[in-house]
Amino acid sequence: MTRDELYSEYERFHQDVRNRRCHAIGIPLIVLGLLGLLALVRVGPVDLAAMAAVVVLLYYASLDLRGAFISLVAFAVLYVLATRLPWELLVGAFILGWAFQLAGHRYEGNKPKFLENLLYLLIGPLYFFQESLGLLRGRSETA
């Protein structure tokens, strides 16, 4: 699928402003928790968070260079913060993030898109980080 197809489909499942607000809280919390927990596992001198981030960012770059750069900055900030938090808070952030995601989709009245295609687990952060900066067209905060 192309970037435009992925974004269009993702956007279709995220029209309700309450859902988008829940995602604005949930996605960073999930990324924070995941990066922090993966950082606890080391493979030689590198932690799994760094390895996973590189793979995800390479995929993002294949879809959307601007989005990949924005995500790189967001991942770096969240990684630095995550590596300074205890694992208990990281688990809590991850769980709370998912609670916000699910609550948002309850408002929206649909199931999360990733239940149909796991690829949307990756598209969510890529889309959200750009949307939060107002860089994606077709989205209205007054919906």
Long-range contacts (C-beta under 8 A, 24 or more apart in sequence): 1-119, 2-63, 3-63, 3-64, 3-67, 6-63, 6-119, 6-120, 6-123, 7-123, 7-127, 7-136, 9-113, 9-120, 10-113, 10-120, 10-123, 10-124, 10-127, 11-127, 11-136, 11-138, 11-139, 13-105, 13-108, 13-110, 13-112, 13-113, 14-104, 14-108, 15-108, 15-143, 16-104, 16-107, 16-108, 16-109, 16-143, 17-141, 17-142, 17-143, 18-104, 18-107, 18-108, 19-104, 19-105, 19-107, 19-108, 20-104, 20-131, 20-139, 20-141, 20-143, 21-104, 22-100, 22-101, 22-103, 22-104, 22-107, 23-100, 23-101, 23-104, 23-124, 23-128, 24-128, 24-132, 25-97, 25-100, 26-96, 26-97, 26-98, 26-99, 26-100, 26-101, 26-104, 27-97, 27-101, 27-124, 27-125, 27-128, 28-74, 28-78, 28-97, 29-93, 29-94, 29-96, 29-97, 29-100, 30-93, 30-94, 30-97, 30-98, 30-101, 31-74, 31-75, 31-78, 31-97, 31-125, 32-78, 32-81, 32-82, 32-85, 32-90, 32-93, 32-94, 32-97, 33-82, 33-90, 33-91, 33-92, 33-93, 33-94, 33-95, 33-97, 34-94, 35-75, 35-78, 35-79, 35-82, 35-83, 36-79, 36-82, 36-83, 36-85, 36-87, 36-90, 36-93, 37-87, 37-90, 37-91, 37-94, 39-79, 39-82, 39-83, 40-87, 49-79, 49-82, 49-83, 50-79, 53-79, 56-122, 59-122, 60-122, 60-126, 63-126, 64-126, 64-130, 66-130, 66-135, 67-126, 67-127, 67-129, 67-130, 68-126, 70-129, 70-130, 70-133, 70-135, 71-125, 71-126, 71-129, 74-125, 74-129
